[in-house]
Amino acid sequence: MKRTNIAFVFPGQGSQYVGMGKALYDACDVARQVFIEAEEAIGLPLRRLCFEGPEAELRLTENTQPAILTVSVAALRVVEHERQVQPLCVAGHSLGEYSALVCAGALAFRDAVRVVRERGRLMQEAVPQGQGLMAVVLGLEAEALSRLCQQAGDGEVVAPANFNGGGQIVIAGQRAAVLRAMAVARERGARRVLELPVSAPFHCSLMLPAAEGLRRALADMTMQPLRVGVVTNVEAKLNQDCTRVKSLLVAQAVSPVRWEESVREMARLGCKRVLEIGPGKVLSGLIKRISPELGVENFESPRDPERLPTD
């Protein structure tokens, strides 16, 4: 298998939509096998959820996470089948890091789909419905927004959760504290401040119970040597040590996703092109704003063969 200057990246929660993965399933045997394996592993009717919905059921975190993982790995298997190309490195946004680890060979797909199903349940249960909130802030510097969150917290939790790049930062925490931070951000000149329609405040200290549960869920899973390095959310650096994977995944649950730094790290490592594999084009849009010099494509449908790397 030929190594290239291409990075593979995988989307996280928020990329889901009803109908995702159906074209791949209908057209490609290797994609069909991924859906069948996932359903056998967790007993969830993923084909119905992904292809037919209903949207409200697909949007439940404990359903969304295995659904996105399954569609992403199904697309990955098609890429691997069609092009014998090994990426220079891989990365994923939040949940997408699990897809990246499957691609890297560290985590078996069957184990991955089981653990993300549990991850979704743990994250949903960590904070009672309605008590947490996430919001996107556009147009403030990261350091200024971090200080703003500390000031607006007033003894409650609110902190940056995703440094997405292109001036986009997501904050998360207790509802009242996030609302205060949103109001101050508007006063201080943020171009846009918007609540996000998510079911829990991810990647902040409120996820500590989920992180502990995730540690237990990962304990009995075997991590294999990585065939390719993973640029991790927590460190925004290349990890090639399989003994560190579990601790990094546990830390990820309560730490901000350093996506902008991760993209810059991939470019520093020598990546010239990026292929987003899985539903949607969210990461493609972010990468174009962070590092316009990188060529970016996405692959989620058998109608996208021209987007696959050839060298």
C-alpha positions as CSV (number, residue, x, y, z in Angstrom):
1,M,0.0,0.0,0.0
2,K,1.5,3.3,-1.1
3,R,1.9,6.1,1.5
4,T,0.9,9.6,0.3
5,N,0.8,13.2,1.5
6,I,-2.9,12.9,2.1
7,A,-4.6,13.1,5.5
8,F,-7.9,11.3,6.2
9,V,-10.3,13.1,8.6
10,F,-13.6,12.0,10.0
11,P,-16.6,14.0,11.2
12,G,-18.2,14.2,14.6
13,Q,-21.6,14.7,16.0
14,G,-23.7,17.3,14.2
15,S,-22.9,15.8,10.7
16,Q,-25.8,13.3,10.8
17,Y,-28.8,13.5,8.5
18,V,-31.6,11.1,7.6
19,G,-30.5,9.2,4.5
20,M,-26.8,9.2,5.3
21,G,-25.0,6.1,4.1
22,K,-27.9,4.7,2.0
23,A,-26.2,5.2,-1.4
24,L,-23.1,3.5,-0.2
25,Y,-25.1,0.6,1.3
26,D,-27.0,0.1,-1.9
27,A,-24.0,0.2,-4.2
28,C,-21.1,-1.3,-2.3
29,D,-20.7,-4.8,-0.7
30,V,-18.0,-3.6,1.6
31,A,-20.2,-0.8,3.0
32,R,-23.1,-3.2,3.5
33,Q,-20.9,-5.5,5.6
34,V,-20.0,-2.6,7.9
35,F,-23.7,-1.9,8.7
36,I,-24.4,-5.6,9.3
37,E,-21.5,-5.9,11.6
38,A,-22.5,-2.8,13.6
39,E,-26.1,-4.0,14.0
40,E,-24.9,-7.4,15.2
41,A,-22.5,-5.7,17.7
42,I,-24.9,-3.3,19.4
43,G,-28.4,-4.5,18.5
44,L,-29.5,-1.1,17.2
45,P,-31.4,-0.9,13.8
46,L,-28.8,1.4,12.3
47,R,-30.0,1.0,8.7
48,R,-33.5,2.2,9.6
49,L,-32.2,5.0,11.7
50,C,-29.7,6.2,9.1
51,F,-31.7,5.7,6.0
52,E,-35.3,6.5,7.3
53,G,-35.0,8.2,10.7
54,P,-37.0,9.6,12.3
55,E,-34.7,12.6,12.7
56,A,-35.5,13.0,16.4
57,E,-34.5,9.4,17.1
58,L,-31.3,9.7,15.0
59,R,-30.4,12.9,16.9
60,L,-30.4,11.2,20.3
61,T,-26.7,11.1,21.3
62,E,-26.5,7.4,22.1
63,N,-27.9,6.7,18.6
64,T,-26.1,9.5,16.7
65,Q,-22.6,8.4,17.7
66,P,-22.7,4.8,16.5
67,A,-24.6,5.9,13.4
68,I,-22.0,8.5,12.3
69,L,-19.2,6.1,13.2
70,T,-20.8,3.3,11.0
71,V,-21.4,5.6,8.0
72,S,-17.8,6.9,8.3
73,V,-16.3,3.5,8.5
74,A,-18.5,2.2,5.6
75,A,-17.2,5.1,3.5
76,L,-13.7,4.3,4.6
77,R,-14.0,0.7,3.6
78,V,-15.0,1.8,0.1
79,V,-12.0,4.2,-0.1
80,E,-9.7,1.4,1.0
81,H,-11.3,-1.0,-1.5
82,E,-11.2,1.4,-4.4
83,R,-7.7,2.9,-3.7
84,Q,-4.8,1.1,-2.1
85,V,-3.6,4.3,-0.5
86,Q,-2.3,4.8,3.1
87,P,-2.7,8.3,4.5
88,L,0.2,10.2,6.0
89,C,-1.8,10.7,9.1
90,V,-5.5,10.7,10.3
91,A,-7.6,12.7,12.6
92,G,-11.3,13.1,13.7
93,H,-13.4,15.8,15.3
94,S,-14.5,14.5,18.7
95,L,-16.5,11.3,17.9
96,G,-14.6,11.2,14.6
97,E,-11.4,10.4,16.5
98,Y,-12.9,6.9,17.0
99,S,-13.3,6.5,13.2
100,A,-9.7,7.7,12.8
101,L,-8.5,5.0,15.3
102,V,-10.4,2.3,13.3
103,C,-8.7,3.6,10.1
104,A,-5.3,3.5,11.9
105,G,-5.8,-0.1,13.0
106,A,-5.7,0.7,16.7
107,L,-9.4,-0.1,17.4
108,A,-11.4,-2.9,15.9
109,F,-14.6,-1.6,14.3
110,R,-16.8,-3.9,16.4
111,D,-15.2,-2.6,19.6
112,A,-15.5,1.0,18.4
113,V,-19.2,0.9,17.7
114,R,-19.8,-0.7,21.1
115,V,-17.8,1.9,23.0
116,V,-19.3,4.9,21.1
117,R,-22.8,3.7,21.8
118,E,-21.8,3.6,25.5
119,R,-20.0,7.0,25.2
120,G,-23.2,8.5,23.8
121,R,-25.3,7.1,26.7
122,L,-22.8,8.3,29.3
123,M,-22.6,11.8,27.8
124,Q,-26.4,12.1,27.6
125,E,-26.8,11.0,31.3
126,A,-23.9,13.1,32.7
127,V,-26.0,16.3,32.8
128,P,-29.8,16.3,33.2
129,Q,-31.8,17.4,30.1
130,G,-32.0,21.2,30.0
131,Q,-29.3,22.0,32.5
132,G,-26.5,22.2,30.1
133,L,-25.9,24.3,26.9
134,M,-23.5,24.7,24.1
135,A,-23.1,27.8,21.9
136,V,-21.0,28.9,19.0
137,V,-19.2,32.2,19.1
138,L,-17.8,33.8,16.0
139,G,-15.2,36.6,15.8
140,L,-13.5,36.6,19.2
141,E,-9.9,35.5,19.9
142,A,-9.5,32.3,21.7
143,E,-7.6,33.8,24.7
144,A,-10.2,36.6,25.1
145,L,-13.1,34.2,25.0
146,S,-11.4,31.9,27.6
147,R,-11.0,34.9,29.9
148,L,-14.6,35.9,29.2
149,C,-15.8,32.4,30.2
150,Q,-13.9,32.6,33.5
151,Q,-15.5,35.9,34.3
152,A,-19.0,34.9,33.2
153,G,-18.9,31.6,35.1
154,D,-19.5,33.2,38.5
155,G,-18.9,29.8,40.2
156,E,-20.6,27.8,37.5
157,V,-19.1,25.9,34.6
158,V,-18.6,27.5,31.2
159,A,-15.5,27.0,29.0
160,P,-14.4,26.7,25.4
161,A,-15.2,23.2,24.1
162,N,-14.2,23.3,20.4
163,F,-11.5,25.5,18.9
164,N,-12.8,24.9,15.4
165,G,-10.8,27.6,13.5
166,G,-11.8,30.4,11.2
167,G,-12.8,32.4,14.2
168,Q,-15.3,29.8,15.3
169,I,-15.2,28.6,19.0
170,V,-17.9,26.6,20.7
171,I,-18.4,27.0,24.5
172,A,-20.1,24.6,26.8
173,G,-21.3,24.4,30.4
174,Q,-24.2,25.0,32.8
175,R,-27.1,26.7,31.0
176,A,-27.2,29.9,33.0
177,A,-23.4,30.3,32.8
178,V,-23.4,29.8,29.0
179,L,-26.2,32.3,28.6
180,R,-24.2,34.9,30.6
181,A,-21.1,34.2,28.5
182,M,-23.1,34.6,25.3
183,A,-24.5,38.0,26.5
184,V,-21.0,39.2,27.3
185,A,-19.6,37.9,24.0
186,R,-22.2,40.0,22.1
187,E,-21.3,43.1,24.2
188,R,-17.6,42.6,23.3
189,G,-18.2,42.5,19.6
190,A,-18.6,38.9,18.6
191,R,-19.9,38.7,15.0
192,R,-22.4,36.0,15.9
193,V,-23.4,34.1,19.0
194,L,-25.8,31.2,18.6
195,E,-27.1,28.3,20.8
196,L,-26.5,24.9,19.4
197,P,-29.2,22.2,19.2
198,V,-27.3,19.5,21.2
199,S,-28.5,17.4,24.0
200,A,-25.6,17.8,26.4
201,P,-22.6,20.2,27.1
202,F,-19.8,18.1,25.6
203,H,-16.0,18.6,26.2
204,C,-16.2,20.4,29.5
205,S,-15.8,19.4,33.1
206,L,-19.5,18.5,33.4
207,M,-18.6,15.4,31.4
208,L,-16.4,14.0,34.2
209,P,-18.9,11.3,35.1
210,A,-19.0,10.3,31.4
211,A,-15.2,10.2,31.3
212,E,-15.1,7.8,34.3
213,G,-17.6,5.6,32.7
214,L,-15.7,5.7,29.4
215,R,-12.6,4.6,31.3
216,R,-14.4,1.5,32.5
217,A,-15.8,0.8,29.0
218,L,-12.4,1.0,27.4
219,A,-10.6,-1.1,30.1
220,D,-11.2,-4.5,28.6
221,M,-10.6,-3.4,25.0
222,T,-7.3,-4.2,23.2
223,M,-5.6,-1.4,21.4
224,Q,-3.4,-2.7,18.5
225,P,-0.3,-0.9,17.2
226,L,-1.1,2.0,15.0
227,R,-0.4,1.6,11.3
228,V,-0.6,5.4,10.9
229,G,-0.4,8.2,13.4
230,V,-3.4,10.0,14.8
231,V,-3.4,13.7,15.4
232,T,-5.4,13.8,18.7
233,N,-8.0,16.3,19.8
234,V,-6.5,16.7,23.3
235,E,-2.9,17.4,22.3
236,A,-3.2,18.4,18.6
237,K,0.0,16.3,18.1
238,L,0.7,13.0,16.3
239,N,0.2,10.0,18.5
240,Q,1.8,6.7,17.4
241,D,1.8,4.9,20.7
242,C,-1.2,2.5,21.2
243,T,-0.6,2.4,25.0
244,R,-1.7,6.1,25.1
245,V,-4.9,5.7,23.1
246,K,-7.3,4.9,26.0
247,S,-6.1,7.7,28.3
248,L,-6.3,10.2,25.4
249,L,-9.9,9.2,24.7
250,V,-10.9,9.5,28.3
251,A,-9.3,13.0,28.5
252,Q,-11.0,14.0,25.3
253,A,-14.4,13.7,27.0
254,V,-13.6,16.6,29.3
255,S,-11.1,18.6,27.2
256,P,-11.6,21.0,24.3
257,V,-11.3,19.8,20.8
258,R,-8.2,21.6,19.4
259,W,-9.2,21.3,15.8
260,E,-7.6,24.4,14.4
261,E,-4.2,23.3,15.9
262,S,-4.8,19.8,14.6
263,V,-5.2,21.0,11.0
264,R,-2.1,23.1,11.3
265,E,-0.2,20.1,12.7
266,M,-1.3,17.9,9.7
267,A,0.1,20.6,7.4
268,R,3.3,20.8,9.4
269,L,3.7,17.0,9.1
270,G,3.7,17.3,5.3
271,C,0.1,16.8,4.3
272,K,-0.8,18.6,1.1
273,R,-4.4,17.2,0.7
274,V,-7.2,16.2,3.0
275,L,-10.0,13.7,2.4
276,E,-13.0,14.0,4.7
277,I,-14.6,10.6,4.9
278,G,-18.1,10.3,6.3
279,P,-21.4,12.2,6.3
280,G,-21.4,15.9,5.4
281,K,-18.8,18.5,4.6
282,V,-18.4,20.3,8.0
283,L,-14.7,19.6,8.4
284,S,-14.0,20.4,4.8
285,G,-15.4,23.9,5.3
286,L,-13.3,24.4,8.5
287,I,-10.1,23.2,6.9
288,K,-10.4,25.5,4.0
289,R,-10.7,28.5,6.4
290,I,-7.8,27.3,8.6
291,S,-5.3,26.3,5.9
292,P,-6.4,27.4,2.4
293,E,-3.3,25.9,0.9
294,L,-4.5,22.4,1.6
295,G,-6.5,20.7,-1.1
296,V,-9.8,19.4,0.5
297,E,-12.3,16.8,-0.8
298,N,-15.0,14.8,0.9
299,F,-16.2,11.2,0.3
300,E,-19.5,9.9,1.4
301,S,-21.2,8.6,-1.7
302,P,-20.4,6.1,-4.5
303,R,-21.1,9.1,-6.8
304,D,-17.9,10.7,-5.5
305,P,-15.2,8.4,-7.1
306,E,-13.4,11.4,-8.7
307,R,-12.7,12.7,-5.2
308,L,-10.7,9.6,-4.2
309,P,-6.9,9.9,-4.0
310,T,-5.0,8.3,-6.8
311,D,-1.5,8.7,-5.5
